[in-house]
Amino acid sequence: MTAPKPSELAYVPFVSVENMMKLVQKIGIETMLCELADYIEEDFRRWELFDKTPRVASHSKEGVIELMPTSDGEVYGFKYVNGHPSNTKEGLQTVTAFGLLAAVDTGYPVLLSEMTVLTAMRTAATSAMVAKHLAPKGAQTMAMIGNGAQSEFQALAMKAICGITHLRLYDIDAAATEKAMRNLADQGLHLTFCKSPEEAIEGAQIITTCTADKQYATILSDNMVGAGVHINAIGGDCPGKTELHKDILSRATVFVEYPPQTRIEGEIQQMPEDFPVTELWQVINGTAKGRVSDRQITLFDGVGFATEDFSALRYVRHRLKDTGLFQNLDMVADPDDPRDLFGMLQRSAN
């Protein structure tokens, strides 16, 4: 493979929101969710290669702004992401994001991409990939508590990857459930509009909680959770924000991405520092057990980790080839003499 010329490295492929949506439609939503899950699982299998650190977060009373960096030694990646639950009152997204990949050997960026749409896709793909390993065999019914921007992606990922056929929907805002019902009407799922969390979980083998309020909440109480279910808890994702009563955690086998981050942000922030958890990469590698009995409660305390965003960006970079669904941005200064940046600036004025 011919090494790129320095002048070529000055231009960085950029995937806009418009082009990301075109890419998703070109590939197909369910196909892309399945392929993303494969990339995410592949990177969990090589977990020990990655630099790992809890995300760098700036918290305010309104929300949080975070950077999520990692590297596999050859490629560096990071995501910028926010979480502001009250944004929807102003007609704004709760979560927005963009991400970058760079070559470790030069430090030059090789991809810049929107990640608001992509984060929704990779979050759902991660949930379904985990459920593939932990949910009861033959699970067909999922309760979806919290029917906001993530709900349809979660539903389609669980359908495509885990074989879910029935979806029971509940949100404190009935309009959100109606929105999800409309969007999923022709997607091959049997949909049930529920008026309470208790109604939603009836007969469900998988329970997904995905609410947005930044507060300690009890979306699921202990007496609501029966033996044998898999809980996909993805709404507790920053300090001071949880969805499950802590007694559920005590009864469940809890699986996490990266414990130092999850203990700060996840459901287990409610528990003692030595509360036992199983790391997801070990289950995927076969060095730790996942579901071991029909009556076991498995709980994925998912907060999102940088390797998953790295996987998603890696996937997009691969899938962009020959699509034309990107722009080349002039992002890196490219003087004729790399020691003469000032001269380049002076010449630009002439």
SELUMFI-121087 format. One record per residue (C-alpha): residue number from 0; residue in one letter; x, y, z. Coordinates in steps of 0.1 Angstrom, whole numbers, plus 5000, padded with zeros to 4 digits. Each point is the difference from the previous one (the first is absolute). Layout:
% residues N
resi/resn/xx/yy/zz
NUM/A/X/Y/Z
...
% end
This chain:
% residues 350
resi/resn/xx/yy/zz
0/M/5000/5000/5000
1/T/5015/5034/4989
2/A/5005/5024/5029
3/P/4979/5031/4997
4/K/5017/5032/4990
5/P/5003/5027/5027
6/S/4976/5022/4980
7/E/4974/4973/5000
8/L/5001/4997/5038
9/A/4991/5036/5003
10/Y/4964/4991/4989
11/V/4979/4981/5024
12/P/4968/4981/4990
13/F/4970/5015/5018
14/V/4966/4983/5003
15/S/4972/5025/5005
16/V/4967/4992/5016
17/E/4984/4999/4965
18/N/5026/4976/4987
19/M/4998/4978/5031
20/M/4963/4997/4995
21/K/5006/4991/4963
22/L/5026/4974/5011
23/V/4975/4984/5024
24/Q/4973/4999/4974
25/K/5024/4986/4974
26/I/5011/4972/5023
27/G/4966/4995/5016
28/I/4994/5007/5037
29/E/4998/4964/5012
30/T/5029/4989/4979
31/M/5021/5029/5014
32/L/4990/4992/5036
33/C/5011/4964/4995
34/E/5033/5010/4984
35/L/5007/5026/5027
36/A/4994/4974/5026
37/D/5026/4978/4983
38/Y/5026/5028/5000
39/I/4992/5008/5037
40/E/5003/4963/5010
41/E/5032/4996/4981
42/D/5016/5030/5019
43/F/4988/4986/5033
44/R/5018/4968/4991
45/R/5033/5020/4997
46/W/4992/5021/5031
47/E/5034/4997/5015
48/L/5016/5019/4971
49/F/4980/5032/5007
50/D/5009/5030/5020
51/K/4972/5003/5026
52/T/4990/5029/5022
53/P/4967/5012/5014
54/R/4986/5027/4978
55/V/5011/5036/5007
56/A/4968/5017/5011
57/S/4989/5036/5008
58/H/4968/4999/5020
59/S/4975/5028/5005
60/K/4965/5002/5015
61/E/4987/4999/4964
62/G/5019/4970/4988
63/V/5035/4987/4991
64/I/5026/5005/4972
65/E/5024/4971/4996
66/L/5030/4989/4980
67/M/5005/4962/4995
68/P/5035/4991/4987
69/T/5017/4967/4993
70/S/5026/4984/4977
71/D/5009/4965/4989
72/G/5036/5010/4994
73/E/4996/5006/4963
74/V/4969/5023/4999
75/Y/4989/5026/5025
76/G/4964/5010/5004
77/F/4979/5023/5021
78/K/4963/5011/5002
79/Y/4987/5033/5012
80/V/4965/4995/5015
81/N/4975/5018/5022
82/G/4971/4990/5021
83/H/4974/5027/5008
84/P/4966/4985/5009
85/S/4982/5034/5000
86/N/5010/5008/4964
87/T/4968/4984/4986
88/K/4980/5028/5016
89/E/5018/5024/4977
90/G/4996/4978/4970
91/L/5037/4988/5003
92/Q/5015/4965/5001
93/T/5008/4985/5034
94/V/5032/4985/4985
95/T/5022/5014/4973
96/A/5034/4987/4990
97/F/5029/5000/4975
98/G/5031/4978/4998
99/L/5035/4997/4985
100/L/5025/4973/4991
101/A/5037/5007/4996
102/A/5030/4980/4989
103/V/5023/4994/5030
104/D/5032/5000/4979
105/T/4995/5035/4987
106/G/4973/5015/5022
107/Y/4981/5011/4969
108/P/4962/4997/5001
109/V/4986/4975/4975
110/L/4962/5004/5007
111/L/4977/5026/5015
112/S/4964/4990/5004
113/E/4967/5010/5014
114/M/4991/4976/5028
115/T/4965/5010/5012
116/V/4984/4975/4976
117/L/5030/4977/5002
118/T/4999/4999/5039
119/A/4963/4990/4999
120/M/5010/4972/4976
121/R/5030/4988/5020
122/T/4981/5002/5034
123/A/4973/4978/4986
124/A/5025/4976/4984
125/T/5019/4997/5032
126/S/4968/4993/5020
127/A/4990/4972/4976
128/M/5035/4985/4998
129/V/5000/4998/5038
130/A/4965/4985/5001
131/K/5011/4974/4975
132/H/5024/4987/5026
133/L/4979/5006/5031
134/A/4963/4998/4993
135/P/4979/4969/5004
136/K/5002/4976/4971
137/G/4970/5005/4977
138/A/4990/5034/5014
139/Q/4973/5016/4979
140/T/4985/5028/5021
141/M/5017/5032/5011
142/A/4986/5027/5022
143/M/5013/5035/4990
144/I/4996/5025/5028
145/G/5009/5034/4987
146/N/4989/5006/4964
147/G/5022/5030/4990
148/A/5026/5003/4973
149/Q/5018/4967/5007
150/S/4969/4978/5002
151/E/4995/4991/4963
152/F/5037/4992/4996
153/Q/4999/4977/5030
154/A/4969/4982/4988
155/L/5014/4994/4965
156/A/5034/4988/5013
157/M/4984/4976/5024
158/K/4978/4987/4971
159/A/5029/4996/4975
160/I/5026/4986/5024
161/C/4980/4982/5027
162/G/4968/4990/4982
163/I/4976/5022/5021
164/T/4965/4999/4984
165/H/4978/5017/5027
166/L/5006/5035/5014
167/R/4982/5014/5030
168/L/5004/5038/5002
169/Y/4996/5024/5029
170/D/5010/5036/5006
171/I/4988/5025/5026
172/D/4992/5022/4970
173/A/4974/4982/4979
174/A/5009/5021/4970
175/A/5034/4984/5000
176/T/4985/4965/4999
177/E/4977/5010/4972
178/K/5030/5013/4980
179/A/5018/4967/5005
180/M/4969/4980/4990
181/R/4997/5021/4968
182/N/5037/4996/4991
183/L/5000/4963/5006
184/A/4966/4992/4985
185/D/5014/4984/4968
186/Q/5032/4984/5015
187/G/4987/4965/5006
188/L/4995/5003/5037
189/H/4968/4993/5020
190/L/4996/5032/5020
191/T/4981/5006/5033
192/F/4993/5034/5014
193/C/5003/4998/5038
194/K/4987/5024/5027
195/S/5025/4991/5027
196/P/5034/4984/5005
197/E/4983/4971/5017
198/E/4978/4994/4970
199/A/5030/5003/4976
200/I/5021/4973/5017
201/E/4972/4974/5000
202/G/5014/4969/4982
203/A/5032/5018/4989
204/Q/5033/4980/5000
205/I/5020/5032/4993
206/I/4993/5033/5018
207/T/5017/5031/4986
208/T/5000/5032/5020
209/C/5009/5031/4981
210/T/4988/5032/5017
211/A/5016/5034/4998
212/D/4994/5019/5033
213/K/5032/5008/5018
214/Q/4989/4987/5035
215/Y/5000/4970/5023
216/A/4969/4983/4988
217/T/4983/4967/5006
218/I/4987/4989/4966
219/L/5001/4964/5011
220/S/4994/4990/5036
221/D/5012/4967/5015
222/N/4966/4983/5000
223/M/4995/5007/4963
224/V/5029/4978/4989
225/G/4994/4963/4999
226/A/5026/4972/4996
227/G/5016/4993/4967
228/V/4997/5034/4983
229/H/5028/5020/4983
230/I/5000/5037/5008
231/N/5016/5023/4975
232/A/5005/5031/5022
233/I/5013/5028/4978
234/G/4985/5031/5015
235/G/5022/5004/5031
236/D/5030/5015/4983
237/C/5014/5028/5021
238/P/5005/5008/5037
239/G/4967/5006/5018
240/K/4979/4982/4973
241/T/4986/4965/5006
242/E/4969/4980/4991
243/L/5000/4968/5021
244/H/4994/4994/5037
245/K/5033/4988/5015
246/D/4984/4968/5013
247/I/4997/4989/4963
248/L/5038/5003/4997
249/S/5005/4978/5031
250/R/4979/4972/4984
251/A/5015/5003/4965
252/T/5032/4990/4984
253/V/5013/5034/4988
254/F/5020/5004/4968
255/V/5019/5031/4991
256/E/5022/5015/4973
257/Y/5028/5017/5021
258/P/4996/4998/5038
259/P/5018/5033/5009
260/Q/4976/5019/4978
261/T/4968/4980/5008
262/R/5006/5004/5037
263/I/4999/5038/4995
264/E/4971/5002/4975
265/G/4980/4968/4999
266/E/4974/4983/5022
267/I/5027/4986/5022
268/Q/5009/5036/5012
269/Q/4973/4991/5026
270/M/5021/4971/5013
271/P/5032/4996/5021
272/E/5033/5004/4981
273/D/5007/4962/5004
274/F/4966/4990/4985
275/P/5008/4970/4977
276/V/4995/5005/4963
277/T/5011/4980/4969
278/E/5018/5017/4972
279/L/4983/4995/4966
280/W/5032/4994/4981
281/Q/5007/4969/5021
282/V/4966/4985/4992
283/I/5005/5006/4963
284/N/5035/4984/5002
285/G/4987/4971/5020
286/T/5021/5006/5031
287/A/4969/5009/5021
288/K/4965/4986/5002
289/G/4970/5018/4987
290/R/4965/4984/5006
291/V/5003/4968/5019
292/S/4964/4992/5009
293/D/4964/5005/4989
294/R/4992/5019/5032
295/Q/5030/5023/5000
296/I/4994/5037/4997
297/T/5026/5015/4976
298/L/5005/5037/5000
299/F/5020/5020/4975
300/D/5009/5033/5017
301/G/5008/5018/4967
302/V/5014/5035/5001
303/G/5018/4999/4967
304/F/5038/4998/4996
305/A/5025/5015/4977
306/T/5009/4967/4983
307/E/4964/4998/4987
308/D/5003/5034/4983
309/F/5034/4990/4987
310/S/4984/4969/4985
311/A/4972/5020/4985
312/L/5024/5025/4984
313/R/5022/4972/4988
314/Y/4969/4984/4984
315/V/4989/5032/4983
316/R/5035/5006/4986
317/H/5000/4966/4985
318/R/4965/5003/4986
319/L/5006/5034/4984
320/K/5022/4986/4973
321/D/4987/5006/4965
322/T/4968/5016/5013
323/G/5009/5037/4996
324/L/4980/5007/5031
325/F/5026/5023/5015
326/Q/5017/5034/4995
327/N/5038/5006/5001
328/L/5007/5027/5026
329/D/5031/5021/4998
330/M/5007/4995/5037
331/V/5038/4997/5003
332/A/5025/5027/4991
333/D/5022/4988/4971
334/P/5030/5024/4995
335/D/5025/4992/4972
336/D/5026/5000/5027
337/P/4986/4984/5032
338/R/5023/5023/5020
339/D/4986/5031/4984
340/L/4964/5003/5012
341/F/5005/5038/5005
342/G/5011/5003/4964
343/M/4969/4982/4987
344/L/4979/5025/5020
345/Q/5019/5030/4986
346/R/4997/4987/4964
347/S/4963/4995/5004
348/A/4996/5038/5004
349/N/5015/5006/4966
% end
